Amino acid sequence: MSQANFDETFDFVVVGSGGGSMCAGLSMRSAGKSVLILEKTDVVGGTTSRSGGVMWIPNNRFMKRDGVEDSFEKASAYLDALAAKQTSAPGSTPERRMKYVQQAPRMVDFLVEQGIKLNRAREWPDYHDELPGGSALGRTVVAELFNVNELGEWKQKLRPSFIVAPISYMPFPLNKLMQSMGILFLPATVPELMDLAYVKRSWRVKMLAVKVVLRALIARLAGRQLVAGGAAIQGRMLQAALRTGVTIRTDSPVSELIVDEGAVKGVLTTKNGSPWRIGARLGVLVNAGGFARNQRMRDTYAPGTSVKWTMATPGDTGEMIEEMMRHGAAIAQMDERVGNQQTLPPGAEESESKPTAQALTASPHTILVDQTGVRYMNEGGSYMAYCKAMLERNKTVPAVPSWAVLDSQYVRNYMLAGTLPGSKKPQQWYDSGYLKKADSIEELARQLKIDPSTLKATVDRFNEFVAKNRDEDFNRGARAYDRFLGDPYHKPSETLGAIAEAPFYAVPIVPGDVGTYGGVVTDEHARVLRNDGSVIAGLYATGVSTASVMGRAYPGAGSSVGPSFVWGYVAAHHAMSSSTQ
Ligand SMILES: Cc1cc2nc3c(=O)[nH]c(=O)nc-3n(C[C@H](O)[C@H](O)[C@H](O)COP(=O)(O)OP(=O)(O)OC[C@H]3O[C@@H](n4cnc5c(N)ncnc54)[C@H](O)[C@@H]3O)c2cc1C
């Protein structure tokens, strides 16, 4: 296929508008290269836009600014320590881990220079902060709130984030005041929203609530619509991409890579319903997400998991991974997912936004048990480790779903499946059997078809640990991240609290996910590799289309979005440097 056969040609073509796409686009534009991003759905941003939008960026400028200790060596030691626990993770070679630690802070510096407003999340411990090089304060970077009205006609084309907090989160009369102003959602960043859950418990958080209300009022008067999380980062990226001249097309699915003499030269998409061949002089970057929405691929690579439990966006259907395989790409880590424990009240399976149970069983006054009533993990661990532990347990003891067992103190103080602390739970939850309620642990066990003496023994044993303030079975609370998931105002432990006050409750927990974590194998330049280790010329990939650089672990918040941006940045730089050689 020669250049002349193309309907159109750009320097660089990106398939999918995920995290790395616009980062690569901005890098290319800063060197004057032409870039086209093709997105198959009708909106831009991918699961990245729906997400919390946080990025795991070791040794970043904001840590330095705030005097938080980190270094290349420290972060590398941490990733190496995680890798040492893993087998068969070709996405996580020493060269790639080193490149990630080196390039991630540079990528952030570049975005800041491009006017993307980012900041450090105040505190978000690494998920394995107990390992060498782990950071108890964390390495997570977030975007500042973004006024989507600045996107003009593109506003409708930005995929919304799941980070939307209704004003009912605010105590009376703040919520009524906001409602009277026509404000229905809180303009708060992800870390602020996590704090606001404790508005009734702390003066600092009450002051934060007032600040958020004032911000909402000012934004309302100024005609601004502030969004947070993934929509903030992708909104800011979209704005910068459009400003610098990146061409972005929605409703443009790529079905094939165009290969000539062993090198990828372009892509086949559609335009106005007809096939459209687009050439790429410097290469093609695939940033098309994973296969969370493809049950056939799940059954092949991650059996026992379900599309019904994913929060990934509808475009996450994996065809570009299969297309790269068709051209010889090696795949790895395909059995890995970014698990995310969920509790699904009636109707939630069908819904796009499912309530996460990330903090549920890590809060005081609750534990997770399998279907025999036995506790089997540290409920405070990373969501990926949590869901893996569920599936592993299920191989020997029925554990999907498992049961979160809680008491009245929990229901009074903490959120349950998206409902506010202390609120009356929908009658349908009881009628459908989703929420169990009983006056004793033994009666609760009978409702769960568990041997009452087993569940009673499990709860009694946990309560003994609470009294000693030490979880002798699973060490819950020893890690900073376990405590972070708990209640900062609960003493003496943020995460250990007795299950002691009737009535007692239980809800099912399933090993859901926010996406897949395996894909094509890439090298330290983000080039796609064949099984023999050779490079498929002209083909780059990033994000969850690839086997993660983090291997089979999740180092900290932002370990999917961070790598997607970083490898997009790396790919663009490699493609440009190759063209000048
Ligand atoms: C609710 C939620 C919260 C999360 N929070 C975080 C977080 O804060 N931090 C974090 O690191 N991770 C988070 N995750 C996980 C993370 O968002 C995703 O794993 C990550 O965003 C994937 O990014 P990506 O760049 O690989 O692809 P995506 O952002 O998913 O983008 C891929 C795009 O490619 C498009 N596409 C697919 N196939 C084609 C094709 N053939 N042609 C053209 N376009 C195509 C898709 O439609 C999609 O728009 C969260 C996920 C969810 C669901």
The ligand as a MOL file (V3000), in Angstrom:
LIG
                    3D

  0  0  0     0  0            999 V3000
M  V30 BEGIN CTAB
M  V30 COUNTS 53 58 0 0 0
M  V30 BEGIN ATOM
M  V30 1 C -15.4570 4.7050 37.8040 0
M  V30 2 C -14.0010 4.5170 37.4950 0
M  V30 3 C -13.0390 5.2050 38.2240 0
M  V30 4 C -11.6850 5.0120 37.9460 0
M  V30 5 N -10.7590 5.7960 38.5570 0
M  V30 6 C -9.4660 5.7040 38.1920 0
M  V30 7 C -8.5160 6.6420 38.6410 0
M  V30 8 O -8.8410 7.6230 39.3110 0
M  V30 9 N -7.2220 6.4470 38.2770 0
M  V30 10 C -6.8110 5.3990 37.4810 0
M  V30 11 O -5.6270 5.2640 37.2030 0
M  V30 12 N -7.7220 4.5390 36.9930 0
M  V30 13 C -9.0200 4.6960 37.2920 0
M  V30 14 N -9.9410 3.8650 36.7160 0
M  V30 15 C -9.4830 2.9360 35.6620 0
M  V30 16 C -9.1220 3.7770 34.4360 0
M  V30 17 O -10.0550 4.8120 34.2910 0
M  V30 18 C -9.0250 3.0390 33.1210 0
M  V30 19 O -8.3580 1.8290 33.2830 0
M  V30 20 C -8.2350 3.9260 32.1540 0
M  V30 21 O -8.8500 5.1830 32.0980 0
M  V30 22 C -8.1230 3.3440 30.7840 0
M  V30 23 O -7.5380 4.3390 30.0140 0
M  V30 24 P -7.0720 4.1290 28.5340 0
M  V30 25 O -6.3530 5.3680 28.1580 0
M  V30 26 O -6.3410 2.8670 28.3930 0
M  V30 27 O -8.4140 3.9460 27.7090 0
M  V30 28 P -9.8000 4.6980 27.7520 0
M  V30 29 O -9.7280 5.9500 28.5500 0
M  V30 30 O -10.8350 3.7340 28.1070 0
M  V30 31 O -10.0010 5.1480 26.2490 0
M  V30 32 C -10.1180 4.2260 25.2090 0
M  V30 33 C -10.9840 4.8320 24.1210 0
M  V30 34 O -10.8040 4.1010 22.9100 0
M  V30 35 C -12.0430 4.0100 22.2560 0
M  V30 36 N -11.9710 2.8920 21.2980 0
M  V30 37 C -12.0180 1.5680 21.5760 0
M  V30 38 N -11.9090 0.8600 20.4500 0
M  V30 39 C -11.8040 1.7450 19.4310 0
M  V30 40 C -11.6920 1.6250 18.0270 0
M  V30 41 N -11.6800 0.4240 17.4200 0
M  V30 42 N -11.6070 2.7500 17.2750 0
M  V30 43 C -11.6330 3.9750 17.8670 0
M  V30 44 N -11.7710 4.1500 19.1910 0
M  V30 45 C -11.8370 3.0530 19.9690 0
M  V30 46 C -13.0290 3.7970 23.3790 0
M  V30 47 O -14.3470 4.0990 22.9890 0
M  V30 48 C -12.4700 4.7540 24.4360 0
M  V30 49 O -13.0520 6.0280 24.3090 0
M  V30 50 C -11.2930 4.0890 36.9500 0
M  V30 51 C -12.2540 3.4420 36.1920 0
M  V30 52 C -13.6040 3.6480 36.4570 0
M  V30 53 C -14.6140 2.9570 35.6100 0
M  V30 END ATOM
M  V30 BEGIN BOND
M  V30 1 1 1 2
M  V30 2 1 2 3
M  V30 3 2 2 52
M  V30 4 2 3 4
M  V30 5 1 4 5
M  V30 6 1 4 50
M  V30 7 2 5 6
M  V30 8 1 6 7
M  V30 9 1 6 13
M  V30 10 2 7 8
M  V30 11 1 7 9
M  V30 12 1 9 10
M  V30 13 2 10 11
M  V30 14 1 10 12
M  V30 15 2 12 13
M  V30 16 1 13 14
M  V30 17 1 14 15
M  V30 18 1 14 50
M  V30 19 1 15 16
M  V30 20 1 16 17
M  V30 21 1 16 18
M  V30 22 1 18 19
M  V30 23 1 18 20
M  V30 24 1 20 21
M  V30 25 1 20 22
M  V30 26 1 22 23
M  V30 27 1 23 24
M  V30 28 2 24 25
M  V30 29 1 24 26
M  V30 30 1 24 27
M  V30 31 1 27 28
M  V30 32 2 28 29
M  V30 33 1 28 30
M  V30 34 1 28 31
M  V30 35 1 31 32
M  V30 36 1 32 33
M  V30 37 1 33 34
M  V30 38 1 33 48
M  V30 39 1 34 35
M  V30 40 1 35 36
M  V30 41 1 35 46
M  V30 42 1 36 37
M  V30 43 1 36 45
M  V30 44 2 37 38
M  V30 45 1 38 39
M  V30 46 1 39 40
M  V30 47 2 39 45
M  V30 48 1 40 41
M  V30 49 2 40 42
M  V30 50 1 42 43
M  V30 51 2 43 44
M  V30 52 1 44 45
M  V30 53 1 46 47
M  V30 54 1 46 48
M  V30 55 1 48 49
M  V30 56 2 50 51
M  V30 57 1 51 52
M  V30 58 1 52 53
M  V30 END BOND
M  V30 END CTAB
M  END
